[in-house]
Amino acid sequence: MQRSGGFWLAILLIAGLSLAKAVEIKILGKDNNTCIQAVLSVNFTVRYEGNGTMENATFQLPNSLSSNGSTCGGNNSAPLLKMGFGTGHSLSLNFSHSAGKFSGDVLTFTYNTSDTKLFPGATNKSVKYVAVNSLMESVPLNTIYTCRSVKAIASEAVVMVFWNVGIQAFVENGTVSKNKSFCKADMSTTVAPITTQTTSTVTPIPTKPPPELPAVGNYTVKNGSDSCLLANMGLQLNITYTDNKTQVINMNSNSTASGHCGDKDATLLLEDKDTTIQFSFMVEQSKFFLKEVKANISLVINGSTTALNSNNSNLRYWQAFVGSSYMCHKEQSLVVTDQLVINTFNVWVQPFEVKNGTFSRAEECSLDDDSILIPVIVGAALAGLIVIVVIAYVIGRRKSYAGYQTL
């Protein structure tokens, strides 16, 4: 995953689970032949300054795109794919080739915060851009670079999530190749051909025995060379489909960790081959808590890869005082949506005021706190003693009455 500086936020994902949509664009040369073709799905998350608060703008690459500024390239210029949309927004990728292979070199996203539809209440209205290296791997010429798997690319204030990607530059004689070069993430799974058509039905995944408990991953977010967020936890994803069909997936404990650390907000982004999960923390009245979870999961259903997304920004889990850490050894269930529940194991997290790269004093969750059993046991013992005393007293009184004769 590419990132720069103080990356703050991870993936924005469509609320609830939905099927991924792909858009298609072709660039034509002077001879009216195709020189670049691209099919792709993109979700954007942009953090911008609102009226006294930081806000999130979330949107997808729309179907209606402009190709103005695109070029097939020539002797003195490289091919450029530029997809314009909305009020001054665009996503562009330039290409190069060497030794019989082509690649996408620099991915640039330009956005205009003056667009009140996408950035309502923005106080700093201007055109901004981010540029990152390498959306795609080098592949042979006369093939289509294909990647159905989810790929998150993060910069300072923008996160872009790609999937259903199919790109061919340097198209020969205007004929798009039928040969495909799959990305590394797709190599371990069977993928279906990319299409711009969508379906409204998700085929249920056959029920499988649940996996073992997930391994605990150790994750760190750094601000420069200093650790600013620490998290240890095992994660298990419970996904519910149509007709209550379910699948359980353990998150890879070696997932790539990145994120952002602020005074009042912090973010942990975990990404592996098929899944990205964002945990967003907030500070309120000297306490921090988990406020939002966003997840993007790539699954193979009947041989076809589908991107499923889920989001909830109204959570309040893992609460502790700022300056301390939160710990919970017992299993917890984070209800993100009706379709996604994340089971967590051996959680130890500190998103603020990390010192010397180590956890501060831990505040344990109520599930781990066995001290409540002490007063319960003492109270039960006292109650039992009282009952015994009362019974002994009643028996003793009856025996004393039996020793006297009635006059």
URKAGI-V15558 format. One line per field, one symbol per residue. ss: DSSP state (A for helix, B for strand, O for the rest). A space follows every 50 residues. Layout:
# URKAGI-V15558
ss = ???
This chain:
# URKAGI-V15558
ss = OOOOOOOOOOOOOOOOOOOOOOBBBBBBOOOOOBBBBBBBBBBBBBBBBO OOOBBBBBBBOOOOOBOOOOBOOOOOOOOBBBBBBOOOBBBBBBBBBBOO BBBBBBBBBBBBOOOOOOOOOOOOOOBBBBBBBOOOOOBBOOOBBBBOOO BBBBOOOBBBBBBBBBBBOOOAAAOOOOOBBBOAAAOOOOOOOOOOOOOO OOOOOOOOOOOOOOOOBBBBBBBOOBBBBBBBBBBBBBBBOAAAOBBBBB OOOOOBBBBBBOOOBBBBBBBOOOBBBBBBBBBBOOBBBBBBBBBBBBBB BOOBBBBBBBBBOOOOBBBBBOOOBBBBOOOBBBBOOOOBBBBBBBBBBB OOOOBOOBOOOBBBOOOOOOOAAAAAAAAAAAAAAAAAAAAAAAAAAAAA AAOOOOO
